[in-house]
Amino acid sequence: MQKKSSHYLSKFVSTIAAVTFLGLSSLQAAPAGKTTISYEKALSDAVKIAGMKNSWSVMRGAGNSMVPLYGENSVLVVEKASFTKLSAGMVVVYKDSEGSLVAHPLTGKTGSGWVAQGINNRGVDPEKVNEENYVGVIFGVLNASEGWQESGAEYSAEQIPLVYGKTF
């Protein structure tokens, strides 16, 4: 367990060092809706971060089950980490049976996959996270002061997938 923790801590430290080097001002410890950074700036910074590694991608956050970690005005940076290296507490993105992308923390493992639950949800997600529906692990959240529609972002909604913090 110590090895996994130190691996992710090392990755976090090197990402923060790279972010500092890139001068990305939108990375801040502000909960969703508590920042002055524009959505366009947050998105631009997230794209720069994701460009550092092929297995990293950018997604848009939505919903209320993960507030204050992320919500409607959030941009998420996701890594396609190995499914076998997942552990409880990681916030993962998976595709549910309706075809929506959902991001919730893993709470435990069963024989049929991982159990996930939004931080504001009373119960666990109705579906397990398994190798077939797993997309990646969120390792960066950039919160903006306004949402996608207001930003006039240079990227289209089709280019940046929408991930829900669903309430079940």
Stockholm file with secondary structure:
# STOCKHOLM 1.0

chainA/1-168         MQKKSSHYLSKFVSTIAAVTFLGLSSLQAAPAGKTTISYEKALSDAVKIAGMKNSWSVMRGAGNSMVPLYGENSVLVVEKASFTKLSAGMVVVYKDSEGSLVAHPLTGKTGSGWVAQGINNRGVDPEKVNEENYVGVIFGVLNASEGWQESGAEYSAEQIPLVYGKTF
#=GR chainA/1-168 SS CHHHHHHHHHHHHHHHHHHHHHTCTTCCSCCTTCCCCCHHHHHHHHHHHHTTSTTEEEEEEEESTTTTTSCTTEEEEEECCCGGGCCTTCEEEEECTTSCEEEEEEEEEETTEEEECCTTCSSCCSSCBCTTTEEEEEEEEEECSSCHHHHTCSSCTTTSCEEEECCC
#=GC SS_cons         CHHHHHHHHHHHHHHHHHHHHHTCTTCCSCCTTCCCCCHHHHHHHHHHHHTTSTTEEEEEEEESTTTTTSCTTEEEEEECCCGGGCCTTCEEEEECTTSCEEEEEEEEEETTEEEECCTTCSSCCSSCBCTTTEEEEEEEEEECSSCHHHHTCSSCTTTSCEEEECCC
//
